[in-house]
Amino acid sequence: MPELPEVETTRRGLAPHLDGRLLTAALVREPRLRWPVPDALPQLMVGGRLERVERRAKYLLFRFDRGCLIAHLGMSGSLRLVPEHTPWRTHDHVEFAFEGAPRLRYNDPRRFGSLHWVTDAPEDHFLLSGLGPEPLGAGFDGALLHRLARGRRVAVKAFVMDARIVVGVGNIYATEALFMAGIRPTRAAGQVGRARYDRLAEAIRTVLGRAVTMGGTTLRDFVGGDGKPGYFRQSLACYGRGGEPCVQCGQPLRSERLAQRATVFCPRCQR
């Protein structure tokens, strides 16, 4: 699933080409996504000017002068800029045409993504209203994590992956941040002290910031807005390396299942 860095990479790839452009046409070839694409979507959007492309958590917000399109890439979706008359691919479901810009196409083999048009504040939409702070923003730090973790028995990895606590910390990035902070992912969130949460918050910022800079993680289905895959996977220190030696101490990394997700950690370096 495209995570925060992948979505931010897509936003950065699209914005320079689309910000300020007039939408001249929209075509929905396959409306059956996770939530059906409204039949009236083209009529509602065409003629509007895209003011800017933003991101909230794993959602892209296309803010027009008449409303906002909230896009989620689901498990395998991508948004690509293609020249006019580019042949349609099998799973290209929606196309947007902007004046003086390439076509924007939404592709989603599994159709778990979604497109929502809203005229009210998008922050009040049911998909966004309950989200926690952005990990790369000013409202996120160790003090916040420590306060929200008080009395919590849930594993700290599941805690930081909860979008109500902080958005965008998916399995890969939680694994890497906990390794960097020296915290065992199975430890109860309420048993992690303030100083360690300070280290974890900084590690989350570092891991996500690095991933954004490098274009996200090379997941099988992910393609950025420029049509190129991300390249963060080659620098992962822990995720997907169960049984391999720890890069810090040489101890074999341990792999377990936690909340039905693969979890890798070093039994010596992470406490």
C-alpha positions as CSV (number, residue, x, y, z in Angstrom):
1,M,0.0,0.0,0.0
2,P,1.4,3.5,-0.8
3,E,2.3,5.1,2.5
4,L,2.8,8.7,3.4
5,P,6.2,9.1,1.6
6,E,4.8,7.5,-1.6
7,V,1.8,9.8,-1.5
8,E,3.9,12.9,-0.8
9,T,6.2,11.8,-3.7
10,T,3.2,11.7,-5.9
11,R,2.0,15.1,-4.8
12,R,5.4,16.6,-5.5
13,G,5.4,15.1,-8.9
14,L,1.9,16.3,-9.8
15,A,1.8,19.8,-8.3
16,P,4.2,21.6,-10.6
17,H,2.3,20.5,-13.7
18,L,-1.3,20.9,-12.4
19,D,-1.4,23.7,-9.8
20,G,-3.4,26.7,-11.2
21,R,-4.7,24.8,-14.3
22,L,-8.2,24.7,-15.6
23,L,-9.9,21.3,-15.7
24,T,-11.3,20.9,-19.2
25,A,-12.5,17.3,-19.2
26,A,-13.0,14.3,-17.0
27,L,-13.7,10.7,-18.0
28,V,-14.7,7.9,-15.7
29,R,-14.3,4.5,-17.4
30,E,-14.7,2.3,-14.3
31,P,-16.6,3.8,-11.3
32,R,-16.5,0.7,-9.2
33,L,-13.8,1.6,-6.7
34,R,-13.9,1.1,-2.9
35,W,-16.7,3.6,-2.9
36,P,-18.4,4.2,-6.3
37,V,-17.3,7.2,-8.2
38,P,-20.3,9.6,-8.4
39,D,-21.9,9.7,-11.9
40,A,-22.0,13.5,-11.7
41,L,-18.3,13.8,-10.9
42,P,-17.3,15.2,-14.4
43,Q,-20.1,17.7,-14.4
44,L,-19.2,18.8,-10.9
45,M,-15.5,19.3,-11.6
46,V,-15.1,20.4,-15.3
47,G,-14.6,24.1,-15.6
48,G,-13.0,24.4,-12.2
49,R,-9.5,25.7,-11.6
50,L,-7.1,23.6,-9.5
51,E,-5.7,25.9,-7.0
52,R,-3.2,23.4,-5.5
53,V,-2.5,19.8,-4.7
54,E,-2.1,19.0,-1.0
55,R,-1.6,15.9,1.1
56,R,-3.3,14.9,4.4
57,A,-2.0,11.6,5.8
58,K,-2.2,9.1,2.8
59,Y,-4.8,11.2,1.0
60,L,-4.3,13.6,-1.9
61,L,-6.4,16.8,-1.8
62,F,-7.0,18.4,-5.2
63,R,-8.3,21.8,-4.0
64,F,-10.4,23.5,-6.8
65,D,-12.0,26.9,-6.7
66,R,-15.4,25.1,-6.5
67,G,-14.6,22.1,-4.3
68,C,-12.1,19.5,-3.4
69,L,-11.3,16.0,-4.8
70,I,-10.1,13.7,-2.1
71,A,-8.1,10.8,-3.6
72,H,-6.9,7.7,-1.9
73,L,-4.6,5.2,-3.7
74,G,-5.8,2.2,-1.8
75,M,-3.6,-0.9,-2.0
76,S,-2.2,-0.6,-5.6
77,G,-3.4,2.7,-7.0
78,S,-1.3,5.3,-8.8
79,L,-1.8,8.7,-10.4
80,R,0.3,9.3,-13.5
81,L,0.8,12.2,-15.9
82,V,0.6,11.0,-19.5
83,P,0.6,12.8,-22.9
84,E,-2.7,13.2,-24.6
85,H,-3.7,10.2,-26.8
86,T,-1.6,7.8,-24.6
87,P,-3.2,4.3,-25.0
88,W,-5.2,3.3,-22.0
89,R,-3.8,0.6,-19.8
90,T,-6.0,-2.2,-18.5
91,H,-6.6,-0.7,-15.1
92,D,-6.8,2.9,-16.0
93,H,-10.1,3.9,-14.5
94,V,-10.3,7.7,-14.5
95,E,-8.7,10.5,-16.6
96,F,-8.6,14.3,-16.0
97,A,-7.6,16.7,-18.7
98,F,-6.1,20.1,-17.7
99,E,-5.5,23.0,-19.9
100,G,-1.9,23.2,-21.0
101,A,-0.9,20.1,-19.0
102,P,-0.5,16.3,-19.5
103,R,-3.5,14.1,-18.7
104,L,-3.8,12.8,-15.2
105,R,-4.8,9.1,-15.0
106,Y,-5.9,7.1,-12.0
107,N,-4.8,3.4,-12.3
108,D,-5.8,0.8,-9.7
109,P,-5.6,-2.9,-10.4
110,R,-7.3,-3.9,-7.1
111,R,-9.8,-1.0,-7.1
112,F,-9.4,-0.4,-3.3
113,G,-8.7,3.3,-3.8
114,S,-11.4,6.0,-3.9
115,L,-12.3,9.4,-5.3
116,H,-14.6,11.7,-3.3
117,W,-15.8,15.2,-4.3
118,V,-16.7,17.6,-1.5
119,T,-17.8,21.2,-1.4
120,D,-17.5,21.6,2.4
121,A,-14.2,21.7,4.2
122,P,-12.4,18.4,3.3
123,E,-11.0,18.2,6.8
124,D,-14.6,17.5,8.0
125,H,-15.0,14.5,5.6
126,F,-15.4,11.2,7.4
127,L,-12.1,9.9,6.0
128,L,-10.1,12.8,7.4
129,S,-12.0,14.1,10.5
130,G,-10.5,11.6,13.0
131,L,-6.9,11.7,11.9
132,G,-4.0,12.5,14.2
133,P,-1.2,15.0,13.5
134,E,1.2,14.9,10.6
135,P,4.5,13.3,11.7
136,L,6.5,15.9,9.7
137,G,4.5,18.8,11.1
138,A,5.0,21.1,14.1
139,G,2.3,19.3,16.2
140,F,4.1,16.0,16.5
141,D,6.8,15.2,19.2
142,G,7.7,12.8,21.9
143,A,5.6,14.6,24.5
144,L,2.5,14.0,22.5
145,L,3.3,10.3,22.1
146,H,4.1,9.9,25.8
147,R,0.9,11.7,26.8
148,L,-1.4,9.6,24.5
149,A,0.4,6.3,25.5
150,R,-0.4,6.6,29.2
151,G,-2.0,3.4,30.5
152,R,-2.0,1.8,27.0
153,R,-1.3,-1.9,26.9
154,V,-1.2,-2.1,23.1
155,A,2.2,-2.8,21.5
156,V,4.1,0.4,20.8
157,K,4.4,-0.6,17.1
158,A,0.6,-0.8,16.8
159,F,0.3,2.4,18.8
160,V,2.4,4.5,16.4
161,M,0.7,2.9,13.4
162,D,-2.7,4.1,14.6
163,A,-3.7,7.0,12.4
164,R,-5.7,8.5,15.3
165,I,-2.4,8.9,17.2
166,V,-0.2,10.0,14.2
167,V,-0.8,9.6,10.5
168,G,1.3,7.9,7.9
169,V,3.5,5.6,10.0
170,G,2.9,2.4,8.1
171,N,4.5,-1.0,8.8
172,I,7.8,-0.4,7.0
173,Y,8.4,3.0,8.6
174,A,7.3,1.9,12.1
175,T,9.7,-1.0,11.9
176,E,12.6,1.2,10.8
177,A,11.8,4.0,13.3
178,L,11.6,1.6,16.3
179,F,14.9,0.0,15.3
180,M,16.5,3.5,15.0
181,A,15.1,4.4,18.5
182,G,16.2,1.1,20.1
183,I,12.6,0.2,21.2
184,R,11.3,-3.3,20.9
185,P,8.0,-3.2,18.9
186,T,6.2,-5.6,21.2
187,R,6.7,-3.4,24.3
188,A,3.5,-2.0,25.7
189,A,3.1,1.6,24.7
190,G,2.4,2.7,28.2
191,Q,5.7,1.2,29.4
192,V,7.8,3.4,27.1
193,G,9.3,6.5,28.9
194,R,9.3,10.1,27.8
195,A,13.0,10.1,26.8
196,R,12.5,7.1,24.6
197,Y,9.4,8.6,23.0
198,D,11.5,11.7,22.2
199,R,13.9,9.4,20.4
200,L,11.1,7.6,18.6
201,A,9.4,10.8,17.4
202,E,12.8,12.0,16.1
203,A,13.3,8.6,14.4
204,I,9.9,8.7,12.8
205,R,10.7,12.2,11.4
206,T,14.1,11.0,10.2
207,V,12.8,7.8,8.5
208,L,9.9,9.4,6.8
209,G,11.8,12.5,5.8
210,R,14.5,10.3,4.2
211,A,11.9,8.2,2.4
212,V,10.2,11.3,1.0
213,T,13.6,12.6,-0.2
214,M,14.4,9.3,-1.9
215,G,10.9,9.0,-3.5
216,G,9.2,6.5,-1.2
217,T,9.6,2.7,-0.9
218,T,9.9,0.5,-3.9
219,L,6.7,-1.5,-3.4
220,R,5.6,-3.8,-6.1
221,D,2.6,-1.7,-7.2
222,F,3.8,1.8,-6.4
223,V,4.7,4.3,-9.1
224,G,5.2,8.0,-8.4
225,G,3.5,10.9,-10.1
226,D,6.4,11.0,-12.6
227,G,5.9,7.3,-13.5
228,K,9.1,6.2,-11.7
229,P,9.3,3.9,-8.7
230,G,10.6,5.0,-5.3
231,Y,14.1,4.0,-4.1
232,F,14.0,4.0,-0.3
233,R,13.8,0.2,0.1
234,Q,17.5,-0.2,-0.7
235,S,18.4,1.7,2.5
236,L,16.2,-0.2,4.9
237,A,18.1,-1.4,8.0
238,C,15.5,-3.8,9.5
239,Y,12.2,-4.3,7.6
240,G,12.2,-7.5,5.6
241,R,15.5,-8.7,6.9
242,G,14.5,-11.3,9.5
243,G,17.3,-13.8,10.1
244,E,19.9,-11.5,8.7
245,P,22.6,-9.9,11.0
246,C,21.8,-6.7,12.7
247,V,23.7,-3.8,11.1
248,Q,24.6,-2.5,14.5
249,C,25.5,-5.6,16.6
250,G,25.6,-8.6,14.2
251,Q,22.9,-10.5,16.1
252,P,20.4,-12.2,13.8
253,L,17.2,-10.1,13.5
254,R,14.1,-11.7,14.8
255,S,10.9,-11.9,12.8
256,E,7.5,-12.2,14.5
257,R,3.8,-11.6,13.7
258,L,2.3,-8.6,15.5
259,A,-1.2,-7.5,14.9
260,Q,-1.1,-9.7,11.8
261,R,1.8,-7.8,10.3
262,A,5.4,-9.0,9.8
263,T,7.6,-7.4,12.5
264,V,11.4,-7.5,12.5
265,F,13.6,-6.3,15.3
266,C,17.0,-6.9,17.0
267,P,16.6,-8.8,20.3
268,R,19.9,-7.2,21.5
269,C,19.6,-3.6,20.3
270,Q,15.9,-3.1,20.9
271,R,14.5,-3.2,24.5
